[in-house]
Amino acid sequence: MPVVSRGKKYVFAQMLKDLAAFLEVPYDTKPKLSPQQLIDKLDMIMSAAQRYIAQIPEEQLDKNMRNRQRPIRNLCYHIFRLEEAFMEVVEDKVYLTRDLLNPPPPPEIRTTKDLVEYGKRTQRRLHAWWDKFEDKDCEGEVDSYYGRQPLHNVLERHTWHPAQHTRQLMLLLEEDNGIKPDRPLTDKDFEGLPIPKKAWDDEAA
């Protein structure tokens, strides 16, 4: 959990709006994209992640992702787990915790095929939820480990987060394995999402 301090005061810097208020600087907390635009982006990102995972050599899955102590299989699983956890929060009213977002893959999800199928199931669940969801402006709120948040903001977070990891899959394929990603996403595809400039932080974790 990132923390920023000023003297004896501090703030959990999980949300930029909290950090901006703490530092007393102006910041527009409203997402740039509408909920429908975020859903469309997320659908695109999940489809892309499935394509890229299908291209990963099977023997790579147990290796750590670059300078992180995180197996590539776990990163791939995490991309879709973020959305499954979001579904559990909005449909089942589960409290959003860090542990909810970061479990290891279950034993039945081992191969790239398993990961892709998991992604497809999660994507179908997202479609089914959104089709019947009445609050298309996402004006409700969600209880989370970083406070009570507008649903619109949580949806944005659960869009840019997997987007960033999907960018990392493209790096894994092209730079680390010499494999051209199948229909690579571009900067234009990520427009409107508050993602970092760099797809990967080279500092060792």
N, C-alpha and C positions, 0 to 999 in steps of 0.2 A: 504494500500500500504506500504510494508516494505521499510524503509529508513536506510541507513548506512552513518555515518558522520565521517570525519577526520578534526578536527579543524573547520574551517568555510565552508569547502567543504562537499558536500553530493551527494549521488547517490540513485536513486530509484532502489532497489534491487529486481526487479521483474524478471530479467533475470540474470543468473549466469555469463554470459559473461560480462555484464556491471559491475557487482560487482568485478569480477576478474580484469578487466581493471582499475577500480578505486583503488583497493588495490595493483595493480602492481604485481600480481601473475599470473603464467602461467595457462591457462585453455583452453582445447580443446572444442570449441563451437559446433563442428559438432556432431550431434546425433550419437550414437553408432549403431543404427539400421537403415536400409535402409527404404525409404518410404513404400515399399511393406511389409517389416517386421512389420512396425508400423501399417499398415492397418490390417494385420493379427492379431496382438496383440489386436487391438481395437475391431475387430470383436469378438474375444474370450471374451474380457472383457464385451462387451455389452450383449452377450448371457448369460454370468455368472450373470451379474446384474439382468437380467430378471428372471433367475431361483431363485435368492435369494429374490427378491422383492415378487415373488409369494408365498414364504414361510412365509413372515412376517404376524403375526396376525393382522387382520384388525383394531382392537382396538388400536394398537400401533401407527398408522400413525399420530395421532394428538399429540403424546408425543414428547418431545424434545429428540434429540439425545445426550444421556449422559449429559455431562456438558456444552453443547452448547444450546444457545437460538435459536434452529433451529428444527422445527418439522421433524420427520422422513420422512413424505410425501415429504417435500421440498427437503431433501437430495436425495431421490430417483429420483425425477423429475430433479434435478440438474445434475445428472449423464448423462442423455440423452440430457438435454438442452445444455450441453457443446458441444455435437456433432451437434445438430441442429444449434447452433450459428456458429459453424465452417462451416457448409454447407452454411449458409447465407452469410458468409464472402467470401468463395471461389466461390460460384455460383452467388450470387446476388451483390457481391462487396460492402457489408455493412461494415462500419467501426467497427472494433472490440473494443467494450467498456466493462467495467466491468458490466454495467447495462444489456448489451446484454446477459451476461452469467448467471445472477443471478435473473431473475424474479421469482415471486412465481408461483406455479402451477395455471393454469386457472381453472375456476369453473367446467369445464367438466372433469377434471382429479382429481378424488377423491379416488377411490378404488385401491387396488393392481392390479386388472385386468386392470383398466384404465392406470396405470403406465406401466404395461408390454406391453400393446398395443402401447402406445406412444413410448416405447423403440424399438419395432419391426418396427414401421413406420420410425423412425429415422435411424435404421440400414439399412433398405431397401434403404433409400435415400442415405446413405453413399455408399452402393454397386453400386447404379446406377451412382453416381458421379464418383467413381473411375474407373468403367468399361469404361467410355467414356473420362476420363481425359487424355489428351495427355502428359502432363509434369510429367511423372512417376518418374522423379528424383526430383521433387518438387524444381526446381531451381528458381521459381518466388519468389515474396515478398508480404507481407501483411502489411497493415497499421493498427496499434493497439494502444491502450492506453499506451503501454509500448514501443512505437517507431516502426519504420519500421523493420520488422523481416523476415528472410528467411522462406518460406512456410514450408520447411522441419522441422525447429525448432518449428514452430507453430503446425504442425501435431504431433510432439513429445509431446509437452505440452498438446495437447488435447487427448493424449493417456495416459500419466502417471497420469494426474489429475483424470479422471474417474477411473483409476486403483486403485488409493489410496482410493477413496470413495467406490469402490467395496470391497476392503479389510475391510473397516469399516462395510459394510453390513454383512460380515461374522462374525465379532465380535458381532454385534447386535444380530444375530441369535444364535450363539453358546454360547457366554459368558453371554449375557443378557436374553436370552429366553430358553436356553437349547435345541436348535434346531440344528441338524447337517446340515450344508449347503449342498445343492444338488450339488455334484461334485465340492468340494472346490478347488479353485485355490491355487497353492503353490508358494514358492519363485522362483522356476524354471520358472514358467509361466511369472514372472515379470522381468526376466533377461534382461538386456539391457536398462531398463527404470530407469530414475533418480528419484526414489521415496524414501521417507524417510524410515529409518530403522523401525520406529514404525508406526503401522497402526493408532494409536490414540494418541493425546496429552492430557494427563490427567489434565493439568493445566486449571483452569476454565476460560472461555471466558467472 
